[in-house]
C-alpha cells in the first residue's frame, strides 16, 4: 500500500488569504470618543478624532459635521482642515471669530474645540476623513452624540444682615436640566476681597466646598476662623463662617459642577456654573458703635479736667509765694 500524500491547497487559496490579510491591515478606521458626551451649556468642549489604517500622505484632512435632533438627516458643515469656506452659515461667524475651530494634534489626529457651548450645539457630531486610499475599504467617518446640560445656581446670605461675632450662613440652591440619571453635583464657595473699596484683581479664593463624592474640601477663610461646609439637601449647599470678623468682608459666590460617569466607572466633570454675587459685610452692633466715641469723649474730658485743675493749682501756688 502506497504512502499517503499530504493534501495540498489550491495555489489560489493561500494567495487569496494573504490578499485578504493585507487588505485588512490597510482598512481605514476613524476613531472618536465613546458617547454620549455630556457638557454644561456655556462651558468649553473638545472632541478628539484620529484616523488609522489609511494609505496616502501622513497628513490627513478632516471635516466636521453636526446633525441636530430636530433635523437628524441634515448634515451641517462645521469646520474643515482643508477648506476655509467649508462652514455653514450657522457656524460661519463663530468659526471666523475663533470660537469654533479644528486644531491639528498631528498628521492623523485633530480635536474640535467649541469655546462656549450653546443650546443649539447639541446633536450628533461626525468626523469625516476624505479618502486617500487606492481602494475604498474600512470606515471613513466616526460619530458621537453630544448632549447639553443646563446648570444654574442661586446663592444668598441667610437673614440678609450679619454682625461681628455671629455666624454667617450662605446658602446655594442648584438646578439642573438634562444629563444622565446618575449625574452627581458638587459645589464650592469662593470669595473676592475688596481693596480700597474695590474688588482686587487677585483671583477668587476658595473658602470650602463639597465634592461629588460627598467629601468636604476646606480652603482658606479670609478671617482665619472656623468654616463649615455641608449638604443640606439633594441640591442645596451651605457655607457657615463662625465668629465673623471684619476680615471676612467680601463678595462670595457658589460654583456648582456636574459630574458624569464613564463606561469604565470613572467620573469626569461635564462643566460648572457660577451663582450671582453675595456680599458679606460684618456690621458692628449699635452698643459697640456708641461705646467707642463714649470712651474717646471720656478720655478727652479727663484730660481737659486735669489741664484746668493743673492751671488753677499753679496760679494758687504763685499767689502764695507773692504773699
MIKE-369631 format. One line per 8 residues: for each residue x, y, z of N, C-alpha, C. Coordinates in steps of 0.05 Angstrom, whole numbers, plus 5000, padded with zeros to 4 digits. Example, Ala and Ser with C-alpha at 12.3 -4.5 7.8 and 13.67 -1.06 7.14 Angstrom:
<rs>
5264/4886/5156/5246/4910/5156/5264/4934/5156; 5257/4955/5142/5273/4979/5143/5258/5001/5157
</rs>
This chain:
<rs>
5017/4976/5000/5000/5000/5000/5018/5025/5000; 5012/5043/4982/5030/5066/4979/5026/5086/5002; 5046/5103/5006/5045/5123/5027/5025/5145/5020; 5012/5155/5041/4992/5176/5037/5006/5202/5032; 4996/5216/5012/5007/5242/5006/4991/5264/5021; 5005/5285/5030/4991/5307/5043/4973/5322/5023; 4950/5330/5033/4932/5345/5016/4942/5373/5012; 4944/5382/4988/4954/5408/4982/4931/5427/4975
4933/5451/4986/4913/5472/4980/4917/5482/4952; 4896/5489/4939/4899/5501/4912/4917/5526/4914; 4933/5530/4894/4952/5553/4896/4938/5579/4900; 4913/5581/4891/4900/5607/4892/4890/5613/4920; 4885/5593/4937/4874/5598/4964/4893/5612/4983; 4919/5603/4985/4938/5618/5002/4941/5646/4993; 4942/5650/4967/4945/5677/4956/4921/5694/4963; 4897/5682/4962/4873/5696/4970/4873/5704/4999
4883/5686/5016/4884/5692/5045/4904/5715/5050; 4927/5714/5036/4946/5735/5040/4935/5762/5031; 4920/5762/5009/4909/5786/4999/4888/5797/5019; 4872/5779/5030/4852/5787/5050/4865/5799/5074; 4887/5786/5084/4901/5796/5108/4913/5823/5101; 4926/5825/5078/4938/5850/5070/4918/5872/5068; 4895/5867/5057/4874/5887/5054/4863/5895/5081; 4862/5875/5100/4852/5881/5127/4871/5900/5141
4897/5897/5137/4916/5915/5150/4913/5943/5142; 4902/5948/5118/4900/5975/5107/4872/5986/5110; 4855/5973/5125/4827/5983/5128/4827/6009/5145; 4817/6030/5133/4816/6056/5147/4796/6055/5170; 4803/6068/5192/4785/6069/5215/4787/6097/5228; 4764/6110/5231/4762/6136/5244/4752/6133/5272; 4767/6143/5291/4760/6139/5320/4753/6166/5333; 4730/6166/5347/4721/6188/5363/4714/6178/5391
4711/6195/5411/4705/6185/5438/4678/6170/5438; 4676/6152/5457/4652/6137/5461/4631/6155/5474; 4607/6155/5463/4586/6173/5473/4564/6158/5488; 4544/6173/5497/4541/6202/5493/4559/6218/5511; 4567/6242/5502/4582/6261/5518/4563/6282/5530; 4568/6290/5554/4552/6310/5568/4570/6334/5575; 4560/6358/5568/4574/6382/5574/4554/6404/5583; 4563/6420/5602/4546/6441/5613/4546/6465/5593
4522/6475/5588/4520/6498/5570/4536/6521/5580; 4550/6535/5561/4567/6557/5569/4596/6550/5574; 4602/6524/5575/4630/6516/5580/4643/6507/5554; 4670/6503/5556/4685/6495/5532/4682/6465/5527; 4683/6457/5501/4681/6429/5493/4703/6422/5474; 4715/6398/5478/4735/6388/5459/4728/6359/5452; 4727/6353/5426/4721/6326/5416/4744/6318/5398; 4757/6296/5405/4781/6287/5390/4772/6269/5367
4790/6267/5347/4785/6249/5325/4812/6241/5312; 4816/6216/5307/4840/6207/5293/4834/6184/5274; 4851/6181/5255/4847/6160/5234/4871/6141/5234; 4865/6116/5229/4886/6095/5228/4881/6078/5203; 4901/6062/5196/4899/6043/5174/4894/6056/5147; 4904/6079/5142/4899/6093/5117/4924/6090/5098; 4919/6095/5073/4941/6098/5053/4944/6127/5046; 4966/6133/5033/4969/6161/5025/4987/6177/5044
4985/6203/5042/5002/6221/5058/4998/6218/5088; 5019/6225/5103/5017/6223/5132/4998/6244/5144; 4995/6267/5129/4977/6288/5139/4950/6284/5125; 4931/6276/5141/4904/6271/5131/4886/6296/5136; 4865/6299/5121/4846/6321/5125/4821/6311/5139; 4808/6329/5153/4785/6323/5170/4763/6343/5165; 4738/6333/5165/4715/6350/5162/4695/6344/5185; 4685/6364/5198/4666/6360/5220/4638/6369/5212
4618/6352/5219/4590/6358/5214/4574/6355/5239; 4551/6368/5240/4532/6366/5262/4504/6358/5251; 4492/6338/5264/4464/6331/5259/4448/6338/5283; 4431/6358/5281/4415/6367/5304/4391/6348/5308; 4381/6346/5332/4358/6328/5338/4333/6335/5322; 4328/6360/5316/4304/6368/5301/4307/6362/5271; 4332/6357/5262/4336/6350/5234/4358/6329/5232; 4352/6304/5241/4373/6284/5244/4385/6275/5217
4373/6281/5195/4384/6272/5169/4399/6295/5154; 4400/6318/5166/4413/6341/5154/4441/6346/5166; 4461/6344/5149/4489/6348/5159/4496/6377/5156; 4504/6390/5178/4512/6418/5178/4543/6419/5180; 4555/6430/5159/4584/6432/5159/4594/6451/5180; 4612/6442/5197/4623/6459/5219/4649/6472/5211; 4669/6455/5207/4696/6465/5200/4712/6443/5187; 4732/6451/5172/4749/6432/5157/4778/6440/5159
4796/6420/5158/4825/6426/5158/4834/6435/5130; 4818/6431/5110/4826/6436/5082/4813/6460/5070; 4787/6463/5074/4771/6484/5061/4763/6505/5081; 4773/6529/5077/4766/6552/5095/4737/6561/5091; 4725/6554/5069/4697/6562/5063/4678/6539/5069; 4686/6520/5084/4670/6495/5089/4647/6501/5107; 4649/6519/5126/4629/6523/5147/4602/6532/5136; 4580/6521/5147/4553/6530/5140/4548/6557/5154
4528/6571/5145/4522/6598/5156/4518/6598/5186; 4506/6576/5197/4500/6575/5226/4526/6574/5243; 4548/6567/5230/4574/6565/5245/4594/6585/5235; 4589/6598/5212/4609/6615/5199/4620/6636/5217; 4603/6652/5230/4612/6674/5247/4629/6664/5270; 4621/6642/5282/4636/6631/5305/4663/6620/5297; 4664/6609/5272/4690/6598/5262/4709/6622/5256; 4698/6642/5244/4714/6666/5237/4725/6679/5263
4708/6680/5284/4717/6692/5309/4735/6674/5325; 4739/6649/5317/4756/6630/5331/4742/6616/5354; 4716/6620/5357/4701/6607/5379/4697/6577/5373; 4697/6570/5348/4695/6542/5339/4718/6538/5320; 4734/6518/5326/4758/6513/5309/4766/6484/5310; 4782/6475/5290/4794/6449/5290/4824/6452/5293; 4835/6438/5313/4863/6440/5319/4877/6414/5312; 4898/6415/5296/4912/6391/5289/4932/6383/5311
4930/6359/5320/4948/6349/5340/4973/6336/5327; 4967/6322/5306/4988/6310/5289/4976/6305/5262; 4991/6292/5244/4981/6288/5217/4955/6274/5215; 4950/6254/5232/4926/6239/5230/4908/6241/5255; 4910/6264/5269/4894/6268/5293/4888/6297/5296; 4863/6303/5303/4854/6331/5307/4835/6332/5331; 4828/6356/5339/4808/6360/5360/4790/6383/5353; 4764/6379/5355/4745/6401/5350/4741/6415/5376
4744/6442/5376/4741/6458/5400/4718/6478/5397; 4701/6478/5417/4680/6498/5419/4684/6514/5445; 4689/6540/5442/4697/6556/5466/4674/6558/5486; 4650/6561/5476/4627/6564/5494/4603/6550/5482; 4595/6528/5495/4574/6511/5485/4547/6525/5486; 4532/6524/5464/4506/6536/5463/4485/6513/5462; 4460/6520/5467/4438/6500/5468/4435/6487/5441; 4439/6502/5419/4435/6490/5392/4459/6474/5383
4479/6471/5400/4503/6455/5393/4499/6425/5399; 4477/6418/5413/4472/6390/5419/4465/6375/5394; 4473/6349/5393/4467/6333/5370/4488/6312/5365; 4488/6301/5341/4508/6280/5332/4530/6294/5317; 4555/6290/5327/4578/6302/5313/4592/6280/5296; 4598/6286/5271/4611/6267/5254/4638/6278/5245; 4658/6262/5248/4685/6268/5239/4690/6252/5214; 4693/6265/5191/4696/6251/5165/4725/6256/5154
4737/6235/5143/4763/6238/5131/4761/6231/5101; 4766/6251/5084/4766/6245/5055/4786/6224/5048; 4779/6206/5029/4795/6183/5023/4821/6191/5008; 4843/6178/5017/4869/6180/5003/4878/6151/4996; 4860/6132/4998/4866/6104/4994/4863/6096/4965; 4878/6075/4957/4875/6064/4930/4849/6049/4926; 4838/6040/4948/4812/6026/4946/4795/6035/4970; 4769/6034/4966/4751/6043/4987/4746/6020/5006
4759/6021/5030/4757/5999/5048/4759/6009/5077; 4740/6001/5094/4740/6010/5122/4719/6031/5127; 4723/6046/5148/4704/6068/5155/4718/6095/5151; 4703/6114/5140/4714/6140/5134/4703/6162/5152; 4687/6155/5171/4677/6174/5190/4669/6161/5216; 4669/6177/5237/4660/6168/5263/4640/6187/5275; 4621/6178/5290/4601/6195/5301/4599/6192/5331; 4593/6214/5345/4589/6214/5374/4567/6235/5381
4551/6228/5400/4529/6246/5408/4538/6264/5431; 4532/6290/5429/4537/6309/5450/4511/6320/5461; 4507/6317/5487/4483/6326/5500/4489/6349/5519; 4473/6370/5518/4477/6393/5535/4464/6390/5562; 4477/6402/5582/4466/6402/5610/4464/6431/5618; 4440/6439/5627/4436/6466/5637/4439/6466/5667; 4459/6481/5677/4466/6481/5706/4464/6510/5715; 4449/6515/5736/4445/6542/5747/4447/6541/5778
4454/6564/5790/4457/6565/5819/4447/6592/5829; 4433/6592/5851/4424/6617/5864/4435/6616/5893; 4449/6637/5901/4461/6638/5927/4452/6663/5942; 4450/6662/5969/4442/6685/5985/4453/6682/6013; 4453/6704/6028/4460/6705/6056/4435/6703/6073; 4434/6682/6089/4411/6678/6106/4407/6701/6125; 4384/6712/6126/4379/6735/6143/4385/6762/6131; 4402/6762/6111/4408/6787/6097/4429/6805/6111
4429/6804/6137/4448/6821/6153/4461/6804/6174; 4487/6809/6178/4502/6794/6198/4521/6812/6212; 4525/6807/6238/4541/6824/6255/4567/6809/6263; 4586/6825/6271/4612/6814/6280/4608/6796/6305; 4622/6774/6304/4619/6755/6326/4598/6734/6321; 4580/6738/6302/4559/6719/6295/4568/6699/6274; 4550/6681/6267/4556/6661/6246/4541/6669/6221; 4556/6672/6199/4543/6679/6173/4537/6653/6158
4512/6649/6150/4504/6625/6135/4497/6633/6107; 4512/6622/6088/4508/6626/6059/4496/6601/6047; 4474/6604/6033/4460/6581/6021/4462/6582/5991; 4462/6558/5979/4464/6556/5949/4445/6534/5940; 4426/6541/5924/4407/6522/5911/4415/6518/5882; 4417/6492/5874/4427/6485/5847/4404/6473/5832; 4400/6481/5807/4381/6469/5789/4395/6458/5765; 4387/6435/5755/4400/6422/5732/4378/6410/5714
4383/6413/5688/4365/6401/5668/4382/6387/5648; 4374/6362/5641/4390/6346/5624/4409/6329/5640; 4425/6313/5626/4444/6296/5639/4433/6268/5645; 4450/6249/5650/4442/6221/5655/4430/6219/5683; 4415/6197/5688/4403/6193/5714/4423/6193/5737; 4447/6183/5733/4467/6181/5755/4484/6206/5758; 4476/6228/5746/4492/6252/5748/4496/6261/5777; 4520/6270/5784/4526/6279/5811/4533/6309/5810
4528/6322/5833/4533/6351/5835/4554/6356/5857; 4571/6375/5852/4589/6385/5872/4586/6415/5874; 4595/6427/5896/4593/6457/5898/4615/6467/5915; 4626/6490/5907/4648/6502/5922/4641/6532/5926; 4653/6544/5947/4648/6572/5954/4674/6587/5950; 4672/6611/5938/4695/6628/5932/4689/6656/5942; 4711/6671/5947/4708/6698/5957/4728/6716/5943; 4719/6740/5937/4737/6762/5927/4737/6784/5947
4761/6792/5955/4765/6812/5976/4767/6840/5965; 4754/6860/5977/4756/6887/5968/4782/6900/5978; 4793/6917/5961/4817/6933/5969/4812/6962/5961; 4812/6980/5981/4807/7008/5977/4779/7012/5965; 4760/6996/5975/4732/6998/5966/4726/6985/5940; 4746/6973/5926/4741/6959/5901/4752/6930/5903; 4739/6913/5886/4748/6885/5886/4776/6884/5875; 4793/6867/5887/4821/6865/5878/4822/6849/5852
4845/6852/5838/4849/6837/5814/4859/6809/5819; 4864/6802/5844/4872/6776/5852/4850/6756/5847; 4855/6732/5836/4834/6712/5831/4819/6705/5856; 4794/6697/5852/4777/6689/5875/4790/6667/5891; 4786/6667/5917/4799/6648/5935/4779/6627/5945; 4787/6602/5944/4770/6580/5953/4766/6581/5983; 4741/6581/5992/4736/6580/6021/4730/6552/6030; 4714/6537/6014/4707/6509/6021/4686/6499/6001
4681/6473/6003/4661/6461/5985/4657/6431/5992; 4638/6419/5977/4632/6391/5980/4635/6378/5952; 4652/6358/5949/4657/6345/5923/4634/6327/5915; 4635/6316/5891/4614/6299/5880/4613/6273/5896; 4634/6266/5910/4634/6242/5927/4625/6247/5955; 4617/6273/5961/4607/6280/5987/4629/6287/6007; 4654/6287/5999/4676/6294/6016/4680/6324/6017; 4682/6336/6041/4685/6364/6044/4714/6372/6038
4717/6396/6025/4743/6407/6019/4744/6435/6031; 4763/6441/6047/4766/6467/6060/4789/6483/6047; 4783/6508/6042/4803/6526/6031/4814/6543/6052; 4816/6569/6047/4827/6589/6066/4806/6611/6070; 4798/6614/6095/4779/6635/6102/4794/6661/6106; 4784/6684/6095/4799/6709/6099/4804/6716/6128; 4784/6712/6145/4787/6718/6173/4803/6698/6189; 4808/6675/6177/4824/6654/6190/4809/6638/6211
4782/6642/6214/4767/6627/6234/4756/6601/6223; 4740/6587/6239/4729/6561/6231/4708/6564/6209; 4706/6544/6192/4688/6543/6169/4673/6516/6169; 4648/6517/6162/4632/6492/6159/4620/6492/6131; 4623/6470/6117/4610/6466/6091/4594/6440/6092; 4570/6441/6083/4552/6418/6086/4531/6417/6064; 4522/6393/6059/4500/6388/6040/4474/6387/6057; 4456/6406/6053/4432/6407/6069/4408/6397/6053
4411/6389/6029/4390/6378/6012/4403/6366/5987; 4387/6351/5971/4399/6338/5947/4413/6358/5929; 4403/6383/5928/4415/6403/5911/4418/6430/5926; 4423/6428/5952/4426/6452/5968/4452/6449/5985; 4468/6470/5984/4493/6471/5999/4494/6495/6017; 4509/6493/6039/4511/6515/6059/4540/6519/6067; 4547/6544/6069/4573/6552/6079/4568/6569/6104; 4582/6562/6126/4579/6577/6151/4606/6588/6160
4607/6614/6165/4631/6627/6175/4626/6634/6204; 4639/6620/6222/4634/6624/6250/4651/6647/6261; 4640/6660/6282/4654/6683/6295/4663/6703/6274; 4645/6714/6260/4651/6732/6238/4667/6756/6247; 4687/6764/6231/4704/6787/6237/4705/6805/6213; 4717/6829/6216/4718/6848/6194/4734/6838/6170; 4753/6819/6175/4769/6808/6153/4752/6790/6134; 4728/6782/6143/4711/6765/6127/4695/6780/6106
4697/6806/6107/4682/6822/6087/4691/6815/6059; 4672/6812/6041/4679/6805/6013/4655/6798/5997; 4659/6792/5972/4638/6783/5953/4642/6753/5949; 4622/6737/5957/4623/6708/5956/4606/6699/5933; 4613/6675/5922/4595/6662/5902/4597/6632/5905; 4577/6619/5895/4575/6589/5896/4580/6579/5867; 4597/6559/5864/4604/6547/5838/4598/6518/5837; 4574/6510/5827/4568/6481/5825/4580/6469/5800
4585/6443/5801/4596/6429/5778/4581/6402/5775; 4577/6394/5750/4563/6369/5743/4583/6347/5737; 4579/6323/5747/4597/6301/5743/4582/6277/5731; 4594/6265/5710/4582/6243/5696/4601/6219/5696; 4590/6195/5698/4606/6171/5699/4611/6159/5672; 4637/6153/5666/4644/6139/5642/4635/6110/5642; 4637/6097/5619/4630/6069/5618/4649/6052/5635; 4674/6062/5639/4693/6047/5656/4690/6054/5686
4668/6068/5693/4661/6075/5720/4678/6098/5732; 4695/6110/5716/4709/6134/5725/4690/6158/5721; 4697/6180/5735/4680/6204/5734/4694/6226/5720; 4679/6242/5705/4691/6266/5692/4672/6290/5697; 4684/6313/5698/4669/6338/5702/4657/6347/5675; 4631/6349/5674/4617/6358/5650/4616/6388/5647; 4625/6403/5668/4625/6432/5667/4616/6443/5693; 4617/6469/5695/4609/6483/5720/4594/6508/5714
4582/6520/5735/4567/6545/5733/4575/6563/5756; 4563/6587/5757/4570/6606/5778/4545/6621/5786; 4541/6624/5812/4518/6639/5822/4524/6669/5820; 4504/6685/5826/4509/6714/5828/4524/6720/5853; 4533/6745/5856/4550/6753/5879/4533/6756/5904; 4545/6748/5927/4533/6752/5953/4552/6768/5970; 4544/6792/5978/4562/6809/5993/4559/6804/6023; 4581/6799/6036/4581/6795/6065/4596/6819/6077
4581/6834/6094/4592/6857/6108/4586/6854/6137; 4606/6848/6154/4601/6844/6182/4596/6871/6196; 4571/6876/6204/4564/6901/6217/4573/6900/6246; 4576/6924/6258/4581/6927/6287/4554/6931/6300; 4551/6920/6325/4527/6925/6340/4525/6954/6348; 4500/6964/6353/4496/6992/6360/4511/7000/6385; 4511/6983/6405/4525/6989/6430/4555/6992/6425; 4566/6975/6406/4594/6977/6400/4601/7003/6387
4583/7013/6369/4589/7038/6355/4587/7061/6374; 4570/7060/6396/4568/7082/6415/4590/7081/6436; 4600/7057/6441/4619/7053/6463/4646/7066/6456; 4654/7065/6431/4680/7076/6423/4681/7106/6426; 4661/7121/6415/4662/7150/6419/4658/7158/6448; 4643/7142/6463/4639/7148/6491/4666/7147/6506; 4682/7126/6500/4708/7124/6512/4726/7147/6504; 4725/7154/6478/4741/7177/6469/4733/7203/6483
4706/7207/6485/4696/7231/6498/4704/7232/6527; 4703/7210/6541/4711/7209/6569/4740/7215/6572; 4756/7204/6554/4785/7209/6555/4791/7239/6551; 4777/7251/6533/4782/7280/6528/4773/7296/6552; 4750/7288/6564/4741/7303/6587/4761/7300/6610; 4772/7277/6614/4791/7272/6636/4816/7289/6631; 4826/7289/6607/4850/7305/6600/4845/7335/6604; 4822/7344/6594/4815/7372/6597/4812/7380/6627
4799/7363/6642/4796/7369/6671/4822/7370/6685; 4840/7352/6678/4867/7352/6691/4882/7377/6684; 4879/7386/6659/4893/7410/6650/4883/7435/6665; 4856/7437/6668/4844/7460/6683/4853/7460/6712; 4851/7435/6724/4859/7433/6752/4888/7440/6756; 4905/7432/6737/4933/7438/6739/4938/7468/6737; 4923/7481/6719/4926/7510/6716/4918/7525/6741; 4895/7518/6753/4886/7531/6777/4906/7527/6800
4916/7503/6803/4936/7497/6824/4961/7514/6821; 4970/7516/6796/4994/7531/6790/4990/7561/6798; 4967/7572/6790/4962/7601/6796/4960/7605/6827; 4947/7587/6841/4944/7589/6870/4971/7589/6884; 4989/7572/6875/5016/7570/6887/5032/7595/6882; 5028/7608/6859/5043/7633/6853/5034/7655/6871; 5008/7657/6877/4998/7677/6896/5008/7673/6924; 5011/7649/6932/5021/7643/6959/5050/7652/6961
5066/7649/6940/5094/7657/6940/5097/7687/6943; 5078/7702/6929/5079/7732/6930/5073/7742/6958; 5056/7729/6972/5050/7737/7000/5073/7731/7018
</rs>
